[in-house]
Amino acid sequence: MELNRKYFDSRVEGINLDAEESIDIINNWVSEKTNGKITEIISYPVHPNIMLYLINAIYFKGTWTYEFDPERTSPMPFHITAEKDTTVDMMYQKNEFTILENEDFRAVELPYGDENFAMTAILPAEDKTPNDIIKTLTSEKWGDWSDSFDTEEVRLYLPKFKMRYSKTMNDPLASMGMGVAFDMDAADFSGMEPEGELFISRVLHKTFVQVDEEGTEAAAVTAVEMMTKAMPQSKEIRFDRPFVFVIHEKTTGAIIFMGKIMQPVWED
């Protein structure tokens, strides 16, 4: 626990999960750590067999190195499918960006602040979908792509959007090899509970991402519920159909947030 506190700023607290006030304590912590963007991860009442929660929260707010001028944001069409359009608030700026183009996609990197972090927006080719891009996005491929960007002047169109996403992560984690942790008979958390009666019943994940003229605000929370047995002519790149975005740290290439925008939504 001391190592977790030192390196991850974590804390361990004993509370009565049967009391509604205790659930408020957890949710208030989540709200504080995500700057109010995620206000609830656990609902009262909880199952009487639940012994503990492991909760992780991340919050990121980045101001673009080159902000968009709100005066140049205007309503424009966004093509959800070949047959269905919607109108979005489309931001615009002309600037030098690092870009990557190949037969599968066009990508633009938008740096934040002092450029230690960036958002890469990836527009699939006409015959590709965001899922096609995501399926190929291994750590090796991400590293190859990151080394292949070139700087060019770009006329960039990018929609404003806010997204909220919630998912129970049991199945994805089990498919990645964690299945035994969800098995009441096979799970072994004896290091946490000497009698070895713990197993993971649910992993809950919530995410919030906002992209506007000033930059990006993003937050994510994951709760693990454990029971007893997250100068030539400038190029035009127009994100007016479904695309992928990746928020990452530049030095290590570590991905902090990733998502796909199928239909941009902006609600004040």
N, C-alpha and C positions, 0 to 999 in steps of 0.2 A: 504493500500500500504506500510505503514511503517513496519507492521508486516511481510509482504512478503519479504521486503528488508532485514529485520533483520534475519529471520529464513531460507529463501530460496535463499538469494542473488539475488533476482529478481529486475527487473527495469521496469518502465513504460515510454514509449517514444511516443510522438505524432509525426507522420510523414504523409506525403501525399502519400497515396497508389496509386495515379494515376501516380506518378513519378517513372521512372525506377530506379533512384538513391535510392529511399526508399527501393525497393525490394533488391537492392544490400546491403543496410545496414543490413537488416534482414539476408540475406544469409551469409554475412561476419561474423555476430555474431554467426551463427550456425557453420561455419567453425572454428572460434576461439575456441568455447566451445567444439568441438569434435576433436581438434588437426588436422584439415584438412581432417578427414576421411569422413565427410559428408559436401559437399560444397554447396548444394542447397536443400531447402525445399519448396520454393515458386518460381513460374515462372511468368515472366512479359509477358503480362499485366494481371491484376487481374480483376475479375468481378466488375462492377461499384457499385454494392450493398454491397460489402464487407466493413464492418465498422472497424473491428479490427481482429488481430491475437493474439492468446495466444500460445506461443512457449516454449517448455521445451526441454532441452538438457542434456544428461548424457554422461560422458566419463570415461572409466576405462582402466587402463594399469597395468597389474600385471606380475611380473617376477616370474617364478616358484621358489619355495623353493629349489627344486631339478631339475635343468635344464637338458634337454636332450642334449647329445653330438651330434652335427651336423655330425660328422664323422660316426655315427652309423645310420643315416637316409639313407634309401635306397628305391628304387622303389619296390613296392609290390602290389599284387592284392587287389582290394576292390570289394566286391560282391554287386553290386547295387540291383540286384534281383537274383533269382536262375538261371536265364538264361543269365544274363548280368553282365560282369565284366569290371572294368577299372583299370588303374595303378595309384597309388598315391605315394607321398613321405611319407613313414611310419617312424615315429620316434620310438626309442626304448630306454628303460632303465630298469635295474633291481634294485629295491629298496624296501624299506618298505613303504607301503601305507595302508590307511584305506580302506577296501573294504566291500561290502555287496553283498551276493549271496542269491537268493531265486528262486522259480520256475518260476518267471516272468522275471528276469533280473540279470545281474552282473553289479555292479557299483564300480567305483574307484574314490576316492577323491584326487585331486592334489592340494596341498596348494600353495598359493602365499606368497612370502616374509616372513613376520613374522607370517604368518598363521592366520591372521585375516580374510582373504578372501580365497576362494577355488573354483575350478571348479570340479564338479562331472560329470563324463562321465558315461552314463548308456547304457549298451548293452542289448537290449531285447533278451529274449530266442528265440530259433530257430522258435518257433511257434507264436511269437509275433512280432509286428511292433512298431516303435516309437510312432505312434498315439495311440496304445493300452496303452503305458506307460503314455503318456501325459494325456489321458482321466482319469486316476486314480490318477493323481497328485494333490490332494487337499492339503490345508495347514496342515490338521491333518495328512494325510498320509506322507507328507514331514517331519513333525516332528517325526513321528514314525520311518521312514527310517533313519533319521539323528542320532537317538539314538541307532541304531542297528549295526553300523559299527564296524568292528574289524581290528586290525593291522596285516598284513601279508606281507611276502616278495613276490613280484610280478614281473614277467617278462612282462612288459607292452609295447604293440604296439599301437600307436595312430597316426593317420594321421595328417599331417599339413593341415590347411584349412583356406580359407578366404571366408566369406559370406556377401552378401549384400541383404537386404530385404526391400521392400517397400510395403505399403498397406494402403488403405483407410479404416479407422476403424469404419465407421458409423454402419454397420450391426453388427459386434461383440459387440459394445458398446450398441446398441439398444437391443440386445438379453440379455444383462446383466442388463437391467432396465433403460437405459438412453434414451429410445425412445422419451419421451416427449421433451427432449432438442433439438431434430431435427425437431420437429413439429412446423411449422410456426405459427399456431394458438394457440397451447397450451404452448409453451416455455415461461418461466418467468425469465428473467434476469434483472428485474427492479432494482435490487441492483447495477447493472453496468450501466444501461441506463434507467433513470427514466420514459421515455415514454413507456418502455416495448416493444420495436420494434425489439429486438434481438432474433435470434435463431441460432443454430449451423448448418452450411451447410455442412461442411466436417471436419473430423479429419484425418490428414495425419501423417503417421509414417514411419520413415526410420531407419534402423539398419545396423551397420557394425561390424563384429567380425573377428579377426585374431588370429589363434593359431599356434605357431611355437615352435622351440626348447627353446627359451628364456622365453616364457610366452604367455600372451594373451593381445590383444588390442581390445577394444570394445567401440562402441559409439552408441547412439540412440537419435533421435530427434522426437518429436511429435508436430505438429502444429494444433491448433484448429482454424478453419476458421469460423468467425461469421458474419452473414449477418443481415440486417434489415429484418423485417418480411418476451509412451513406455517401525626255522631252518629245518624244513622238506623241501622237494623239493618245490621250489618256484612255485607259481601258474602262469600260463600264461593267460593273458587276452588280447585278440587281437581284436581291434576295426576295423575289416575288412568288416563290413557290416553296414547298417544304424543304427545310434545311436542318443541318446539325450544328450545334455550337459546343465548344470545349473551352472551359476556363482553366488555365494552367499556369504553373510557375515556370519561369523561363530558364533558370539555371539548371534545374534538375529535369525539367519536362514533366514533372508530376501533375497529373490531372486532378483538379479539385472538384469540378462539376462538369457534367456532360449531359446533353439532352437533345431532343429533336423537336422542332417547331413545325407542327402540321397545319396549324391555323392560329396565327398570332392574335392574342386577346389583350386588350388594354382597358382596365377598369379602374377609375379613380376611387 
